[in-house]
Amino acid sequence: MSGERLIRVLLILLGIPAIVLFLGAKSEYVMGHFTVVDSTHGDLSKKLKIRDFQVSVPPSVGSDSSYYLPGLADADILLIGDSFFRWHRGGPMFAEQLSGVTGHHAVNLWSPGGKGYPQRVISQLEGAGVRWSDTTRVLLVECIERNLVRNYSDSKYALESVSRPDLNSGVAENRGTAGLVDLLQTIRYRWFESAELNYQYLLQNSPATVGMTEFYNTMRYRVFDIMPGMITVYDNDPVMLFYEDTIDDSEHSYFYPHSDETVQAIAETLEKVQSEVLNRFNLRLIFLPVPNKISIAAERVTDVPYDMFVPRLCAELERRNVPTISLYELFRSSEVFPYHPTDTHWNQTGVEQALNQLNDLMISRGWVDGISSDL
């Protein structure tokens, strides 16, 4: 074989995988169907791929694609939130459990108008086709602590209309406009903003490479005590992993300086949201800030004391008469740790504690009948 022909063969052999990798990283179908996903050890363990941190967790239920759940028109309680509402390990989704606790129909909204942007409260409501109702209903908005500053320190996103604000034009047309916006946002994110991360994900999680990646990461940890860059804070007695965004230098972090001005800015935004959803949709707002796992178990990984960000925010919201579920003290005193050890999300204990607090608040306000007792 001549040198020129050999070069051509090598270019073909290398070029075909490169093209497949380039196009595959842009395709949600390829990313979802041609990668090996560890769904039994939690989302943090899945990223880490170290056998010493593989703790079994219950299977996950839920879906990002459930835009319009049946019974929206008949729902007494509407939910808007992030993955804590859209997924759950160890029981039914939060909306289903809330329906059982209160005896009132609850529906989780995840509309094209706000897909990927749960902080856009108005967009979520518009995109799902929610309209004014003569019957006052409850709107429960949830946000994990690490995203509070990004989502609500400025009211721009919470009150933004991504879909068409004129709902009189019909829900179908409204959803179509929102779907186009969502498609453009998806293309921007997948083709440009997250391209490098997608390449890395495919290379590490393809059927041909996932075993080698796990073996390499495990040996590197056991021999040199080196963790992959995305997980830098952990405890191994017992095993517990913490989400990387909560321990970096960003506004998502446990170490971010949450000033009183920041707390007041977030509270002011949510006060505006409360007024807007009541005036436009006849919805009574309840806000549910979920503490980061590291905020509940900080002493396991750092000597820096918690700045009480979430309790301070809850107090400020209550001062402004924005109904709020405060979970920090409850989670801290819980006999059973309310989070999965190798996952970012709460477990069934955490869910039940939140549900009971929520049910008690709605009963005290006279917003539900309180059909069921504590779990």
C-alpha positions as MATLAB code, in Angstrom:
seq = 'MSGERLIRVLLILLGIPAIVLFLGAKSEYVMGHFTVVDSTHGDLSKKLKIRDFQVSVPPSVGSDSSYYLPGLADADILLIGDSFFRWHRGGPMFAEQLSGVTGHHAVNLWSPGGKGYPQRVISQLEGAGVRWSDTTRVLLVECIERNLVRNYSDSKYALESVSRPDLNSGVAENRGTAGLVDLLQTIRYRWFESAELNYQYLLQNSPATVGMTEFYNTMRYRVFDIMPGMITVYDNDPVMLFYEDTIDDSEHSYFYPHSDETVQAIAETLEKVQSEVLNRFNLRLIFLPVPNKISIAAERVTDVPYDMFVPRLCAELERRNVPTISLYELFRSSEVFPYHPTDTHWNQTGVEQALNQLNDLMISRGWVDGISSDL';
ca = [
       0.000    0.000    0.000;
       1.420    3.363   -1.059;
       1.935    6.122    1.455;
      -0.695    8.313   -0.180;
      -3.302    5.556   -0.049;
      -2.453    4.796    3.576;
      -2.997    8.452    4.475;
      -6.399    8.369    2.755;
      -7.429    5.265    4.680;
      -6.314    6.811    7.965;
      -8.201   10.006    7.196;
     -11.344    7.999    6.513;
     -10.926    5.912    9.664;
     -10.411    9.013   11.783;
     -12.796   11.252    9.894;
     -15.872    9.083   10.148;
     -15.787    8.881   13.994;
     -15.058   12.626   14.146;
     -18.098   13.409   11.985;
     -20.259   11.037   14.018;
     -19.046   12.684   17.227;
     -19.658   16.187   15.856;
     -23.189   15.453   14.646;
     -24.069   13.173   17.535;
     -23.268   15.836   20.098;
     -25.828   18.079   18.380;
     -28.586   15.463   18.416;
     -30.752   14.948   21.463;
     -31.767   11.550   20.049;
     -28.164   10.348   19.774;
     -27.257   11.722   23.193;
     -30.242    9.933   24.687;
     -30.127    6.596   22.859;
     -26.460    5.911   22.106;
     -24.948    6.529   25.504;
     -24.830    4.347   28.609;
     -26.608    6.084   31.485;
     -26.126    4.926   35.067;
     -29.589    5.479   36.530;
     -29.124    3.449   39.723;
     -26.499    5.429   41.666;
     -27.646    9.074   41.471;
     -26.817   11.943   39.135;
     -23.562   12.889   40.911;
     -22.248    9.332   40.911;
     -23.129    9.144   37.223;
     -20.847   12.118   36.557;
     -18.081   10.830   38.795;
     -17.806    7.242   37.531;
     -15.873    5.992   40.573;
     -16.955    2.637   41.984;
     -16.280    3.698   45.577;
     -19.068    6.294   45.298;
     -21.723    4.103   43.732;
     -24.541    4.002   46.301;
     -27.817    2.554   45.087;
     -30.740    4.968   44.948;
     -34.369    4.364   43.917;
     -35.238    4.653   40.223;
     -36.265    8.052   38.911;
     -39.784    8.867   37.722;
     -40.785   11.936   35.713;
     -40.090   13.526   32.374;
     -39.039   16.864   30.899;
     -41.414   16.255   28.012;
     -44.669   16.222   30.006;
     -45.664   19.718   28.917;
     -49.423   19.482   29.317;
     -50.710   17.182   31.982;
     -54.383   16.185   31.872;
     -56.750   18.079   34.123;
     -55.091   21.500   33.943;
     -58.438   23.258   33.697;
     -59.677   21.432   36.797;
     -56.495   21.810   38.847;
     -56.728   23.557   42.226;
     -52.937   23.813   42.627;
     -50.463   24.660   39.854;
     -46.755   23.900   40.290;
     -43.749   25.547   38.648;
     -40.259   24.389   39.564;
     -37.013   22.794   38.494;
     -35.958   19.141   38.576;
     -37.137   18.770   42.185;
     -40.689   18.929   40.804;
     -40.147   17.212   37.446;
     -38.348   14.144   38.757;
     -38.322   12.091   41.939;
     -36.530    9.008   43.237;
     -38.434    6.880   45.738;
     -42.039    7.769   45.052;
     -44.485    9.487   42.688;
     -43.773   12.971   41.407;
     -44.340   15.886   43.758;
     -47.616   17.014   42.146;
     -49.124   13.554   42.485;
     -48.123   13.291   46.137;
     -49.401   16.813   46.812;
     -52.779   15.834   45.362;
     -52.914   12.916   47.763;
     -51.946   14.956   50.835;
     -54.339   17.851   50.244;
     -57.151   16.065   48.450;
     -56.970   18.716   45.719;
     -55.848   18.205   42.143;
     -52.288   19.477   41.581;
     -50.608   19.793   38.156;
     -46.949   20.468   37.379;
     -46.433   22.978   34.554;
     -43.493   22.600   32.186;
     -44.504   24.472   29.070;
     -42.590   25.202   25.828;
     -42.806   28.909   26.618;
     -40.604   28.411   29.634;
     -38.871   25.082   28.976;
     -35.510   25.114   30.663;
     -36.386   28.374   32.389;
     -38.649   27.632   35.381;
     -37.844   31.031   36.865;
     -39.901   32.581   34.048;
     -43.108   32.206   35.996;
     -45.315   34.263   33.682;
     -43.965   32.455   30.611;
     -44.699   29.078   32.128;
     -48.288   30.070   32.847;
     -48.806   31.597   29.406;
     -47.160   28.703   27.598;
     -49.410   26.175   29.333;
     -52.491   28.173   28.392;
     -53.390   29.200   31.937;
     -56.038   31.944   31.968;
     -57.906   33.993   34.511;
     -60.343   31.906   36.537;
     -63.119   33.193   38.751;
     -62.077   30.477   41.185;
     -58.937   31.456   43.098;
     -56.291   28.761   42.836;
     -52.842   28.172   44.358;
     -49.551   28.583   42.489;
     -46.576   26.836   44.116;
     -43.201   28.031   42.784;
     -40.112   26.034   43.790;
     -36.448   26.919   43.351;
     -33.285   25.204   44.568;
     -31.068   27.476   46.677;
     -28.166   27.529   44.219;
     -30.337   29.233   41.587;
     -32.069   31.823   43.752;
     -29.628   34.647   43.017;
     -29.553   33.988   39.284;
     -33.313   33.534   38.971;
     -34.760   36.204   41.206;
     -32.249   38.915   42.143;
     -33.571   40.687   39.040;
     -37.285   40.601   38.212;
     -36.593   40.578   34.451;
     -36.799   36.802   34.037;
     -39.570   36.033   36.494;
     -41.967   38.494   34.848;
     -40.789   37.985   31.256;
     -43.196   36.845   28.545;
     -41.437   34.355   26.277;
     -44.681   33.234   24.675;
     -47.423   35.522   23.378;
     -49.111   37.432   26.187;
     -52.415   37.731   24.278;
     -54.108   34.480   25.262;
     -57.313   35.492   23.497;
     -55.675   34.470   20.215;
     -56.009   30.838   21.234;
     -53.891   28.362   23.137;
     -52.749   26.503   20.004;
     -51.301   29.645   18.415;
     -49.745   30.658   21.707;
     -48.056   27.277   22.054;
     -46.801   27.423   18.488;
     -45.042   30.717   19.078;
     -43.587   29.427   22.328;
     -42.434   26.245   20.584;
     -40.476   28.224   17.981;
     -38.759   30.240   20.694;
     -37.956   27.042   22.532;
     -36.491   25.435   19.380;
     -34.177   28.399   18.787;
     -33.067   28.318   22.421;
     -32.372   24.580   22.163;
     -30.286   25.014   18.993;
     -28.266   27.804   20.582;
     -27.611   25.748   23.701;
     -26.795   22.433   22.008;
     -24.796   23.697   19.014;
     -22.834   26.443   20.703;
     -23.070   26.931   24.475;
     -22.690   23.283   25.515;
     -20.836   21.838   22.514;
     -17.629   20.973   24.393;
     -19.548   19.399   27.279;
     -21.547   17.293   24.821;
     -18.386   16.021   23.115;
     -16.960   15.066   26.492;
     -20.201   13.374   27.523;
     -20.321   11.259   24.353;
     -16.672   10.250   24.645;
     -17.086    9.168   28.270;
     -20.506    7.521   28.032;
     -20.539    5.661   24.733;
     -20.843    1.868   25.042;
     -17.227    1.538   23.836;
     -15.697    3.916   26.388;
     -17.833    4.017   29.556;
     -16.139    0.967   31.126;
     -12.667    2.351   30.483;
     -13.648    5.740   31.902;
     -14.972    4.166   35.092;
     -11.876    1.988   35.534;
      -9.511    4.935   34.961;
     -11.370    7.256   37.371;
     -11.586    4.549   40.056;
      -7.881    3.686   39.898;
      -6.865    7.337   39.916;
      -8.936    7.939   43.047;
      -7.747    4.799   44.884;
      -4.058    5.259   44.079;
      -3.660    9.058   44.037;
      -6.838   10.268   45.794;
      -7.692   12.359   42.711;
     -11.296   13.171   41.852;
     -12.519   14.289   38.418;
     -12.735   18.052   38.157;
     -16.524   18.295   38.299;
     -16.707   16.858   41.851;
     -14.221   18.440   44.244;
     -16.080   18.256   47.576;
     -17.158   14.924   49.009;
     -17.251   12.788   52.128;
     -16.580    9.068   52.135;
     -17.582    8.159   55.702;
     -20.388    7.637   54.861;
     -20.388    8.415   51.169;
     -21.821   11.784   50.203;
     -21.291   13.863   47.065;
     -22.057   17.548   46.533;
     -23.030   19.309   43.341;
     -20.101   21.178   41.807;
     -21.990   24.468   41.377;
     -22.564   24.714   45.120;
     -18.871   24.764   46.021;
     -17.295   26.932   43.298;
     -16.807   30.708   43.154;
     -20.072   31.488   41.372;
     -23.371   32.958   42.549;
     -24.636   29.375   42.929;
     -22.104   28.582   45.621;
     -22.375   27.980   49.350;
     -19.471   30.435   49.701;
     -21.120   33.254   47.739;
     -21.599   36.389   49.913;
     -25.388   36.621   50.200;
     -25.752   40.216   51.365;
     -28.886   41.679   52.895;
     -29.287   43.658   49.679;
     -29.332   40.416   47.675;
     -31.941   38.896   49.982;
     -34.103   42.007   49.683;
     -33.779   42.071   45.884;
     -34.945   38.449   45.595;
     -37.823   39.085   47.988;
     -38.849   42.178   46.015;
     -38.956   40.145   42.785;
     -41.112   37.462   44.365;
     -43.404   40.120   45.819;
     -43.898   41.422   42.255;
     -44.554   37.878   41.023;
     -47.138   37.432   43.763;
     -48.992   40.559   42.652;
     -48.732   39.725   38.948;
     -50.071   36.169   39.163;
     -52.935   37.270   41.392;
     -53.974   40.164   39.133;
     -53.560   38.310   35.822;
     -54.483   34.728   36.682;
     -56.217   34.886   40.092;
     -53.505   32.647   41.573;
     -52.275   32.810   45.168;
     -48.502   32.383   45.275;
     -46.598   30.108   47.647;
     -42.807   30.079   47.334;
     -40.726   26.999   48.146;
     -36.943   27.551   48.296;
     -35.195   24.185   48.662;
     -31.880   24.371   50.579;
     -28.760   23.022   48.892;
     -27.560   19.709   50.242;
     -24.311   21.316   51.375;
     -26.255   23.912   53.382;
     -27.757   21.100   55.449;
     -24.529   19.098   55.836;
     -21.863   21.798   55.640;
     -19.890   20.621   58.678;
     -19.056   17.411   56.829;
     -16.969   19.208   54.218;
     -16.087   22.738   55.372;
     -15.298   24.837   58.437;
     -17.043   27.865   56.929;
     -20.359   28.417   58.741;
     -23.562   28.733   56.742;
     -24.668   32.340   56.226;
     -28.327   31.316   56.729;
     -29.210   32.547   53.254;
     -32.431   30.567   52.862;
     -33.773   31.232   56.407;
     -33.032   34.945   55.969;
     -34.858   34.970   52.643;
     -37.846   33.119   54.097;
     -38.053   35.645   56.950;
     -37.936   38.579   54.525;
     -40.640   37.035   52.333;
     -42.889   36.438   55.332;
     -42.315   40.060   56.361;
     -43.622   41.073   52.938;
     -46.581   38.673   53.340;
     -45.393   36.316   50.599;
     -46.365   32.818   51.822;
     -43.183   30.750   52.010;
     -42.243   27.194   52.977;
     -39.161   27.232   55.228;
     -37.352   23.899   55.207;
     -33.881   24.633   56.558;
     -34.459   24.004   60.282;
     -36.743   21.085   59.519;
     -34.143   19.439   57.300;
     -31.324   20.129   59.773;
     -33.221   18.430   62.608;
     -34.471   15.510   60.515;
     -33.582   12.063   61.895;
     -33.304   10.814   58.312;
     -31.076   12.903   56.034;
     -33.475   14.415   53.447;
     -31.221   14.034   50.386;
     -29.869   11.078   48.454;
     -26.143   10.650   49.240;
     -24.987   10.522   45.608;
     -27.701   12.647   44.008;
     -28.435   16.385   44.114;
     -32.113   15.884   44.941;
     -34.188   15.284   48.034;
     -35.346   11.802   48.948;
     -38.826   10.743   50.043;
     -38.176   12.020   53.585;
     -37.467   15.500   52.253;
     -40.518   15.398   49.995;
     -42.824   14.341   52.824;
     -41.528   17.085   55.107;
     -42.110   19.689   52.394;
     -45.585   18.325   51.665;
     -46.631   18.479   55.300;
     -45.352   22.046   55.683;
     -47.181   23.045   52.514;
     -50.423   21.379   53.579;
     -50.292   23.070   56.989;
     -49.696   26.482   55.396;
     -52.593   26.140   52.971;
     -54.920   24.997   55.748;
     -53.883   27.927   57.951;
     -54.635   30.318   55.086;
     -57.942   28.639   54.324;
     -56.841   27.773   50.804;
     -57.548   24.026   51.052;
     -59.773   21.904   53.230;
     -56.937   19.831   54.643;
     -58.565   16.528   53.826;
     -55.617   14.352   54.788;
     -53.382   14.318   57.839;
     -49.589   14.225   58.049;
     -47.841   11.472   56.103;
];
